[in-house]
Amino acid sequence: MKHFITQGNITNKRVEENIKKNFPNGIDFCYTDPPWGNGNLKYWKTINKKATNFNSDLITQNELEIKIVNLITENVINYAFIIYGVSVANSLIKKFKNNPKVKDVQYYEKKYANNFKNCTICVTLNEAPIIDFSFLKDTKGLQSLKLICEKFKDKYKSVLELFIGIGYYLKVLHKYNFVVVGNELNNARLNKAISKIE
Ligand SMILES: C[S@@+](CC[C@H](N)C(=O)[O-])C[C@H]1O[C@@H](n2cnc3c(N)ncnc32)[C@H](O)[C@@H]1O
């Protein structure tokens, strides 16, 4: 399975050029977990400098959210699932709701390690039928991704994963035979991700 992945800051124009070049008619759906919060963004920038000796531009949460909403609404055909911080979810939800291509937004809390909660923001785009995604409520770890893969595996072929990280999602999506289009800031983390699917 061939995937299409770029490396660098999400604001770099290469990210969208890669999407448009390989999927000019759009990608079936998006599943991704962006960093959230200005402190968290600074942390990833520092980690990137330590691991790769490359100093990336620092962007704010607001700039990141605008970029995410633009990349998704301009390039994804049906649905987007964004795993995000509970305390900042409203700011991203508001930006999606203000976009004319967005038909529906749902919010479900989920769990990750040590009983901390994050959430899944489920966005229905364009002509896609609105589905009740409440089956994602209270899922743990990768379970919500696996439920979406099971639901979409016979229907859809391509997925946008904008923050590849060390590839936990990439590995699951690859196993389900989806073509993954995406990006990661940190070269060292991206190498770990690629090694998971080789
Ligand atoms: C929560 S992790 C993603 C985990 C990933 N889904 C996985 O399965 O391993 C967030 C990722 O966003 C990346 N990141 C942080 N700031 C970024 C930026 N400005 N542009 C692009 N990626 C960024 C980090 O390097 C980190 O790997």
The ligand as an SDF file (V2000), in Angstrom:
LIG
                    3D

 27 29  0  0  0  0  0  0  0  0999 V2000
   -0.7510   13.8070   19.4120 C   0  0  0  0  0  0  0  0  0  0  0  0
    0.5710   13.6260   18.3050 S   0  0  0  0  0  0  0  0  0  0  0  0
   -0.0930   12.6520   16.9890 C   0  0  0  0  0  0  0  0  0  0  0  0
   -0.0570   11.1770   17.2850 C   0  0  0  0  0  0  0  0  0  0  0  0
   -0.3570   10.3170   16.0900 C   0  0  0  0  0  0  0  0  0  0  0  0
   -1.7520   10.3630   15.6810 N   0  0  0  0  0  0  0  0  0  0  0  0
    0.0790    8.8500   16.3010 C   0  0  0  0  0  0  0  0  0  0  0  0
   -0.7090    7.9450   15.9540 O   0  0  0  0  0  0  0  0  0  0  0  0
    1.1960    8.6150   16.7830 O   0  0  0  0  0  0  0  0  0  0  0  0
    0.6940   15.2190   17.6000 C   0  0  0  0  0  0  0  0  0  0  0  0
    1.7910   15.3730   16.5620 C   0  0  0  0  0  0  0  0  0  0  0  0
    1.6770   16.6760   16.0170 O   0  0  0  0  0  0  0  0  0  0  0  0
    2.9730   17.0840   15.6230 C   0  0  0  0  0  0  0  0  0  0  0  0
    2.9940   18.5590   15.5390 N   0  0  0  0  0  0  0  0  0  0  0  0
    3.1140   19.4430   16.5510 C   0  0  0  0  0  0  0  0  0  0  0  0
    3.1350   20.7050   16.0870 N   0  0  0  0  0  0  0  0  0  0  0  0
    3.0300   20.6250   14.7350 C   0  0  0  0  0  0  0  0  0  0  0  0
    3.0290   21.6010   13.6800 C   0  0  0  0  0  0  0  0  0  0  0  0
    3.1390   22.9020   13.9290 N   0  0  0  0  0  0  0  0  0  0  0  0
    2.9380   21.1420   12.4050 N   0  0  0  0  0  0  0  0  0  0  0  0
    2.8200   19.8190   12.1400 C   0  0  0  0  0  0  0  0  0  0  0  0
    2.8140   18.8500   13.0910 N   0  0  0  0  0  0  0  0  0  0  0  0
    2.9330   19.2450   14.3790 C   0  0  0  0  0  0  0  0  0  0  0  0
    3.8880   16.5560   16.7370 C   0  0  0  0  0  0  0  0  0  0  0  0
    5.2310   16.4210   16.2860 O   0  0  0  0  0  0  0  0  0  0  0  0
    3.2160   15.2430   17.1150 C   0  0  0  0  0  0  0  0  0  0  0  0
    3.8500   14.1500   16.5260 O   0  0  0  0  0  0  0  0  0  0  0  0
  1  2  1  0
  2  3  1  0
  2 10  1  0
  3  4  1  0
  4  5  1  0
  5  6  1  0
  5  7  1  0
  7  8  2  0
  7  9  1  0
 10 11  1  0
 11 12  1  0
 11 26  1  0
 12 13  1  0
 13 14  1  0
 13 24  1  0
 14 15  1  0
 14 23  1  0
 15 16  2  0
 16 17  1  0
 17 18  1  0
 17 23  2  0
 18 19  1  0
 18 20  2  0
 20 21  1  0
 21 22  2  0
 22 23  1  0
 24 25  1  0
 24 26  1  0
 26 27  1  0
M  CHG  2   2   1   9  -1
M  END
$$$$
